[in-house]
Amino acid sequence: MLNKFVLSMAMLRMFSGSLEIIAALVMLRINQVDKALIVNSSLAFVGPIVLLATTTIGLVGMADKLSFGKIVWIFAGLTCIFIGILKK
């Protein structure tokens, strides 16, 4: 039997991967660089949201095994990742 947290994380990643494939097909269909760039930019918004959601689900699943200090360190690391991604 699959762990419900692992299943949720995997399903979210499959959804995200499906969006990537659909976006690639849309880019091929529209065949215009400017519009393909808009589609690509929209994926840049989805990626961090999926990262945050899957990490949150995983942390909730492990909450009973992690100390508060470790959870703080994990969120500090995620914050650094987002600052690095979003910093211009």
C-alpha positions as CSV (number, residue, x, y, z in Angstrom):
1,M,0.0,0.0,0.0
2,L,1.4,3.4,-1.0
3,N,1.9,6.1,1.6
4,K,-0.7,8.8,1.0
5,F,1.9,11.6,1.3
6,V,4.2,9.9,-1.3
7,L,1.2,9.4,-3.6
8,S,0.2,13.0,-3.2
9,M,3.8,14.2,-4.0
10,A,4.1,11.9,-7.0
11,M,0.7,12.9,-8.4
12,L,1.6,16.6,-8.1
13,R,4.9,16.0,-10.0
14,M,3.0,14.0,-12.7
15,F,0.6,16.9,-13.1
16,S,3.5,19.3,-13.3
17,G,5.3,17.1,-15.9
18,S,2.0,16.8,-17.9
19,L,1.8,20.6,-17.9
20,E,5.4,20.8,-19.3
21,I,4.5,18.4,-22.1
22,I,1.3,20.2,-22.9
23,A,3.2,23.5,-23.0
24,A,5.8,22.1,-25.4
25,L,3.0,20.9,-27.7
26,V,1.3,24.3,-27.5
27,M,4.6,25.9,-28.5
28,L,4.9,23.7,-31.5
29,R,1.3,24.3,-32.5
30,I,1.5,28.1,-32.3
31,N,4.9,28.2,-34.1
32,Q,5.7,31.8,-33.1
33,V,8.6,32.7,-30.9
34,D,6.9,35.6,-29.1
35,K,3.9,33.5,-28.1
36,A,6.0,30.5,-27.3
37,L,8.0,32.7,-24.9
38,I,4.8,33.7,-23.2
39,V,3.9,30.0,-22.7
40,N,7.4,29.3,-21.4
41,S,7.2,32.2,-19.0
42,S,4.0,30.9,-17.5
43,L,5.8,27.6,-16.7
44,A,8.3,29.6,-14.7
45,F,5.4,30.5,-12.4
46,V,4.2,27.0,-12.0
47,G,7.6,25.4,-11.1
48,P,8.2,27.1,-7.8
49,I,4.6,26.6,-6.7
50,V,4.9,22.8,-7.4
51,L,8.3,22.8,-5.5
52,L,6.8,24.5,-2.5
53,A,3.7,22.3,-2.5
54,T,5.5,18.9,-2.8
55,T,8.0,20.0,-0.1
56,T,5.1,21.0,2.2
57,I,3.4,17.7,1.7
58,G,6.6,15.8,2.4
59,L,7.2,17.9,5.5
60,V,3.7,17.3,6.8
61,G,4.2,13.6,6.2
62,M,7.5,13.7,8.2
63,A,6.4,16.2,10.9
64,D,6.4,13.6,13.7
65,K,9.9,12.6,12.8
66,L,11.5,16.0,12.6
67,S,12.4,18.4,15.3
68,F,11.2,22.0,15.2
69,G,14.8,23.2,14.6
70,K,15.2,20.9,11.5
71,I,11.9,22.2,10.1
72,V,13.1,25.8,10.5
73,W,16.4,24.9,8.7
74,I,14.4,23.3,5.8
75,F,12.2,26.4,5.4
76,A,15.3,28.6,5.6
77,G,16.8,26.6,2.8
78,L,13.6,26.9,0.7
79,T,13.6,30.6,1.3
80,C,17.2,30.8,0.0
81,I,16.2,28.8,-3.1
82,F,13.3,31.2,-3.8
83,I,15.4,34.2,-3.3
84,G,18.0,32.8,-5.7
85,I,15.3,32.0,-8.3
86,L,13.4,35.3,-8.0
87,K,16.3,37.7,-7.6
88,K,16.9,39.8,-10.7
